[in-house]
Amino acid sequence: MPELIVTNFNRNFTGVSATAAGVVRIQQGRYDMALAGVALPGCPAPISPAEARRLSRLPPEGRPFTIWHVRRNTEMRAALWARDVLRLPVRIVFTSAAQRRHSAFPRWLIARMDAVIATTDAAAGYVPHVRAVVPHGVDCARFTPAPDRAAAWAATGYPGARGLATIGRIRPEKGTDRFVEAMLHLLPRHPDVTALVIGRGARSDQDFLDGLRARIAAAGLSDRILFPGEVAPDALPALIRALTSIVQLPRYEGYGMAPLEGMASGVPFVATDAGYYRNFSAQGTAGIVTEDATGALDALLADPARHAAMARAARAVAEAGFSIEHEADGIGRVYDMLWSGQ
């Protein structure tokens, strides 16, 4: 019987999926564990939720119960069914990143968790039963700097000599329009730069996306501001390490992994003051938090020595303070508290 079951019920590879996958790749060497639901890159082949319930009927050897680690509403519901309806020897750990009040039903679910792990102090203020604040980490073995950034960019096949990108769902909350606006001003001054909008837009945001494309076309920049869509998880590290900067300008962000993945890849970021970005920035040495993205990028692109120093600092900060091993260690301490009856 596994001592740990990690759930992943979303068929789309989201930011939550990425953070779960990074932790699971570490946890599979530390625990007798199973992944339930949908496959994650580099992780054990998943079992079904029904099989997870079957394997939780009896306590694992040497443990009083199996821990189910959940990250979404659907996963909380499944774990509560196993614990409270089927009366299985299960305890539930939930990771919460949201830096705002949850709606009524998620609050009801979260209140029934055995332990909550918040990713930031701000997130901890919105949920009960917080046992620890554990920031998300990045896999510094998977996201690594390019030996030659120019060659890495050329290998992507995109035009120009340098690349900027924003990564995430295409919608107003993520500030995709802010990125496009910044690029409309920036790119004419830097003819060797190409901008990428990496991610997909939901059908409900199609008018928003169409409006962005129309603005870009009107500016004559359709060949330099590109929309490649979602990038497969296994292809993302190579693309990120080829970038000159990651640019994240959301109006709201719970945590935000893209700047951290860039940092591990030796790519400094420019961002609005959202998510955990200010903490990532290490007082401006690894990234720039600003309301003037155009000005910040203009200065960074024009100063190769400063960019190189920030790239080195970004990698060092990711390794020292935000590695996936640090996150797995913090999560493991919460598991141990539950298993020991604390």
KAVENCOR-V89569 format. One record per run of one state. SS is the DSSP state (alpha for helix, beta for strand, coil for the rest). FROM is the first residue (numbers start at 1). TO is the last residue. If there is no record, write none. Layout:
SS FROM TO
SS FROM TO
This chain:
coil 1 3
beta 4 8
coil 9 14
alpha 15 27
coil 28 32
beta 33 37
coil 38 46
beta 47 47
coil 48 48
alpha 49 55
coil 56 65
beta 66 70
coil 71 72
alpha 73 85
coil 86 89
beta 90 96
coil 97 103
alpha 104 110
coil 111 114
beta 115 118
coil 119 120
alpha 121 124
coil 125 129
beta 130 133
coil 134 137
beta 138 138
coil 139 148
alpha 149 156
coil 157 161
beta 162 167
coil 168 171
alpha 172 174
coil 175 175
alpha 176 189
coil 190 192
beta 193 198
coil 199 202
alpha 203 218
coil 219 224
beta 225 229
coil 230 232
alpha 233 242
coil 243 244
beta 245 248
coil 249 257
alpha 258 264
coil 265 268
beta 269 271
coil 272 276
alpha 277 280
coil 281 286
beta 287 289
coil 290 292
alpha 293 301
coil 302 303
alpha 304 321
coil 322 322
beta 323 323
alpha 324 339
coil 340 342
